[in-house]
């Protein structure tokens, strides 16, 4: 996704200046990191009610255990586990 989108911009910038190509690559990298580690967890927090730290940990554990497929299923599994644990603790309080 983002790498494929960055390649044409980096190539065009390289024709003007190798330094400009480096700047474009750095900007693309910075934007990608902001999106992955700040914006996506905040959106997931609002959509799923999970803490962004839990989402990031779930993504890292999912990747470590099963690669890309693990990352894809890790956040929904974390949400399911969160609801399950909330129900268990809620029933113990009653």
C-alpha positions as CSV (number, residue, x, y, z in Angstrom):
1,X,0.0,0.0,0.0
2,X,2.0,3.0,1.2
3,X,5.3,1.7,-0.2
4,X,3.7,1.4,-3.7
5,X,2.3,4.9,-3.3
6,X,5.6,6.3,-2.3
7,X,7.7,4.9,-5.1
8,X,6.4,7.2,-7.9
9,X,6.9,10.3,-5.7
10,X,10.4,9.2,-4.7
11,X,11.3,8.5,-8.4
12,X,10.0,11.9,-9.5
13,X,11.8,13.6,-6.7
14,X,15.0,11.7,-7.6
15,X,15.0,13.1,-11.1
16,X,15.1,16.6,-9.6
17,X,17.6,15.8,-6.8
18,X,18.7,12.7,-4.9
19,X,18.5,14.8,-1.7
20,X,14.9,15.7,-2.5
21,X,14.2,12.0,-3.0
22,X,15.6,11.3,0.4
23,X,13.4,14.0,1.9
24,X,10.3,12.6,0.2
25,X,11.1,9.1,1.5
26,X,11.6,10.4,5.0
27,X,8.3,12.3,4.9
28,X,6.4,9.2,3.6
29,X,8.0,7.1,6.3
30,X,7.1,9.6,9.0
31,X,3.5,9.8,7.9
32,X,3.2,6.1,7.8
33,X,4.6,5.8,11.3
34,X,2.2,8.5,12.6
35,X,-0.7,6.7,11.0
36,X,0.2,3.3,12.3
37,X,1.2,4.2,15.9
38,X,-1.0,7.2,16.7
39,X,-4.0,7.6,14.4
40,X,-5.1,4.0,13.9
41,X,-5.0,3.1,17.6
42,X,-7.0,6.2,18.4
43,X,-9.7,5.3,15.8
44,X,-9.7,1.7,17.0
45,X,-10.1,3.0,20.6
46,X,-13.2,4.9,19.6
47,X,-14.6,2.0,17.5
48,X,-13.8,-0.9,19.8
49,X,-13.4,0.7,23.2
50,X,-9.9,-0.6,23.6
51,X,-6.9,1.2,25.0
52,X,-4.4,2.1,22.2
53,X,-1.6,0.4,24.1
54,X,-3.6,-2.8,24.1
55,X,-4.2,-2.5,20.4
56,X,-0.5,-2.0,19.7
57,X,0.5,-4.9,22.0
58,X,-2.1,-7.1,20.3
59,X,-0.7,-6.2,16.9
60,X,2.8,-7.0,17.9
61,X,1.9,-10.3,19.6
62,X,-0.2,-11.2,16.6
63,X,2.6,-10.5,14.2
64,X,5.1,-12.4,16.3
65,X,2.8,-15.5,16.5
66,X,1.4,-15.6,13.0
67,X,2.8,-12.9,10.9
68,X,0.5,-10.7,8.8
69,X,-2.5,-13.0,9.4
70,X,-1.9,-12.7,13.1
71,X,-1.9,-8.9,12.9
72,X,-5.2,-9.0,11.0
73,X,-7.0,-11.2,13.6
74,X,-5.3,-9.8,16.7
75,X,-7.3,-6.7,17.2
76,X,-10.7,-8.4,16.9
77,X,-9.5,-11.1,19.2
78,X,-8.4,-8.5,21.7
79,X,-11.8,-6.9,21.5
80,X,-13.5,-10.2,22.1
81,X,-11.2,-11.0,25.0
82,X,-11.9,-7.5,26.5
83,X,-15.7,-8.0,26.3
84,X,-15.3,-11.5,27.8
85,X,-13.2,-10.3,30.7
86,X,-15.5,-7.4,31.4
87,X,-18.4,-9.8,31.6
88,X,-16.5,-12.1,33.9
89,X,-15.5,-9.3,36.3
90,X,-19.0,-7.8,36.1
91,X,-20.6,-11.1,37.1
92,X,-18.2,-11.6,40.0
93,X,-19.2,-8.1,41.4
94,X,-22.9,-9.0,41.4
